[in-house]
Amino acid sequence: MELFWILLFSTIYPFARCQGVYAPANAQIVHSGAACNVKDDNISERIYTIKEGDTLVLQCIVKGHPRPQVRWTKTAGSASDKFQETSIYNETLRIEGIQRVQGGRYYCKADNGVGVAAIKSIRVDVQYLDTPVLTVHQTISDVRGSYYQEKTVFLRCTVNSNPPARFIWKRANVLIEQSKDNGVDIYEPLYTQGETKVLKLKNLRTKDFADYTCQVSVRNVCNIEDKSVTFRLTNSTSPPMIRLSVNDTVVADPGQDVVITCEVTAGFPLPTVTWSRYPGPLPLNAKVRGPQLILRGVTPTDAGFYNCTAVNNVGNPARKNINVVVRTMSNLTFQITPDSNKDSESIQMGRDLKLSCHVDANPQDKVNYTWYKNGALVFNTDSLILLRSDPDMAPGTSSLEIVDLKFRDLATYSCVANFPGSSVPELRVDVNISQNSVSPPILMVHPSGQVVSAREGGTAELVCLVDGKPRPPILWSRVEKDLLMPSGKAVVETPDGRLRLRNISRDMMGAYRCQTAPYNGLNIKRRELQVQLNVQYPPILDPVFQDTRAKNSQMVTLRCSVLRANPPRITDFRWYRNGEFVRMPMPDLKETPQLRFKLDLTNNGSYECRVSNSAGTSTCRFQVSAQPYEVEFYFDTPNPVRILKGNNYSYNLQWTQKNPEATDRIIGYSIHVLKNKQKFMSDHIELKDKEPENGVLLSYAIPDLRIPLSYEVRLAAITMWSKGEYVSRIIQYSEPYTYPRSTDHVCGFEDERICGFSQDRSDVFDWTRQNHLTQNPKRSANTGPETDRSGTKEGYYMYIEASRPRVPGDKARLLSPLFNVTTVRGPKGSGRVPYCVSFFYHMKGKHIGTLNVLLKVRSIASVDSMLWTKSGHQGPDWKKAYFDISPSGPFQIVFEGIRGKSFEGDIAIDDVSITIGKCKQQNTMASAGKTVLIGGSQALPLARWMTIILSCVVALFCR
């Protein structure tokens, strides 16, 4: 009777309903990369230890509905450091070949717009050990009151590592112990970069001339091997010395070859010479031949400081710097300065006048200026004064002062700038001084050009007319502070005062300043005016797009709001449905455009509102329909997979309906299940008298799926008049991992998480997860299983590969999750809880070694005790083994495979079960998948009935 009631309830209402929309919660960071160790520190933050160069893989597992968006960010070392500018939007963070600078604290932030975002952090500790560097330093000091000198040698060994390294010193491969040799001292100096240990040889002895080895170790952390460096100390050991073939500064013309030799004059062992450049690397045209640096055909980009360094790890490196200067000369300008003492703006007879000349050059101090008057060379006189470097002008400026201007001084003056003896062409500028050739500049903006209007995306020309003799250039800049010109520069020079702007955008709108330049004209107070740029653009509308859903026969109102426009006056707006003009009364252009109509089956579709001003037209778009909204899949269903008979499984699909009240009543759902893009099954899910509610979960159990295949599910809501859009997701088979809280599950290793099992890091090699489809076609044919225990090609199992590089006796150990038996009480009168361990094994091959099953009990000293063992060939079939255990504390089951004498020795296991209670008899276990008959017809298998019962219990609980 009870079973019949459950069946009736499922027929009427087959959906489990729970509150579905909730903020992200329970964020977890798990790893699947090459971790050396993962532990928790004293502030409950996980620490992920990884070897430099390995692959970091972190996965952020978070619950929330709708499905949260995950973002990864990083700080360098502490929470006070700023986040990186770039973020990674993905549930999985993967860094190939991680480097030490990528260590730090990583944050996983999940947000779905509901409530507060969930944040979890993990600290990544990158382990590394560099090759140590050994340097030798020596001191010779007089000892007062004695007739000898004390010679002390310091061997300094430095290494960069994480964690800190341990140092070992050896002399001729013999360990040096400070306590047994009074002539040595080993210590760690203060204020050194990196980790350093010093071996001090006091009052150098004959036996001290030997090979010294510094060995560093991080104690095999992350399997990082020890590293060492050796140095031979002799009585000829000396630091390097060098000298250069050129002076400290080399000046060259463009195109010239520069050759610099760095000669080693002393040092033993023979020093190594290297060349470098600051700033930046050596140029591409640089050639290094031993101690020689050759720069072919230098250009201005090759200029800079070059460094020669000689190193032999004795004393300090020898260094010499050379400044390579490539001559350049450009932009020769002039200035005419009237008598500054009289505050004059024009030249006048009887007053002083100064002509100035400046060129941008490198080296600036090597420029030679020559002045000419009507082609004749100018010499210093009482009325003509030459200034090689004018202190009142910019550095490197030459001036010619004309004292008490007279008619004889009216002439054409020329300034010539050059590098003496250089192939760089000279530059020349002419200045005509006469009563009619010099006049102050006049700046003017035509009234029609004071405000320039242009359309967005078009072109514009701002004009500042300048008149004067000589006519100076015009400099343009933005009036508003901190705003740059469209070219990205602060100031733009125009020779004729016309500023041409292209591809205009609205952020270019504003006031522009035009000024006379202080050069190539009179050096007087600068003239200045402004021009306003007005950028016209079409209306900015809201919404740009809107999806509008409504019930049939319901009034729908579409509004298109104008947020901004330039010019602001709207000249027209029109409505279109599916591209056709909608006739309506003459609109009021001062009102917000809107369209109101009753929705029916004929007027669903795409609507546009086109709003215009004199600059152009913009569009609001609306998609109007009575279609129901899409479903939102729920991804946090606990244990959605249920194992069925015959290597099948069912999947509990859950979702919520977005805005179910917005459209006509939803009467059901259409579902399609695809396997390999081919239709696998279709169904129509009826809701009967129930309606979906906003944020409430709906469920449907998809039956008879094949282990371990994945499927694509497409789901759409249905109303009386229409069907919604299909939404797709992939459902994957995963082991219903319940270890170690619940121990009633058979692990078939179908999921990559392998039910929480892990590889033992203390063994020689690992167990491998495999199925028939992933087998190596060149594998050994006479060993190992063809398929998993169920006989399917898709089913997985775990096995050990006995081929090379394995050798006899190599062990692979697979550890189960940890079971905490303190949370379970044993039978009455018993202090221990019994467990049943069962599994299938496959041991086929003439070289089969041994399969051991051990019990690992966690205590002060963990002990492995043998539970079961089997050796040698056991036939071609899968066989089952099971036995009882009663552990005394938290425990793990260890599957230990030992390689036999040769390669035909693959051992496999599958369908591992660790359950509370003693093992049942075989015939009892075999009845788990029997069929129940009701009313003379075949009903669902028992496993399906259990699925329905569980769904109903969930439904009652969530109510």
Protein Blocks (a to p, Z undefined) as FASTA:
>chain_A
ZZmmmmmmmmmmmcccddfbdcdehiacddfbdcfbdcddfkopacddddehiacddddd
ddddddddddddddfkbmkbccdfbdcddfbdcdehiafklgccddddddehiajadddd
ddddddddddddddddddddddehiabdcddddddddddddddddddddeehiacdfklo
mkbccdddehiehjddddddehiafklnccddddddehhpghiacddddddddfkbccdd
dddfbdfbdcddehiacddddddfbdcddddddddddedjddfkbccehjbccdehiafk
lgccddddddehiajaddddddddddddehiaddddddfklopabdcehiacdddddddd
ddfklpccdddeehiacdddfklccdfbafkbcehiacdddehiafklgccdddddddeh
iabdcddddddddfklgccddddddfklmpccddehiacddddddedddddddddddfbg
hiacfkopabdcdfklpacdehiafklgccddddddfehiacdddddddddddddddddd
ddfbdcddddehiacddddddfbdcdfbdfbdcddeehiacddddddfkbccdddddddf
klgccdddddddfkbccdddddddfbdcdddddfkbghkbccdehhiacdddddddehkl
lmccdfbdcddddeehiafbdcdddekjaccdehiacddddehiacfbdcddddddddfk
bccdddddddddddddfbfkbccbccehlafklnopacdfkbmbdcddddfklpcfkbcf
kgcjfbdfkopakbccddddfbdfbdehiacddddddddfklpccdehiabdcddddddd
ddedjkbccdddddddddfbdcdddfbdcedjebjbdcddddddddfbdcdddddddddf
blblcccdehiaddedjdddfklmmmmmcccdeehiacddfklmmmmmmmmmmmmmmZZ
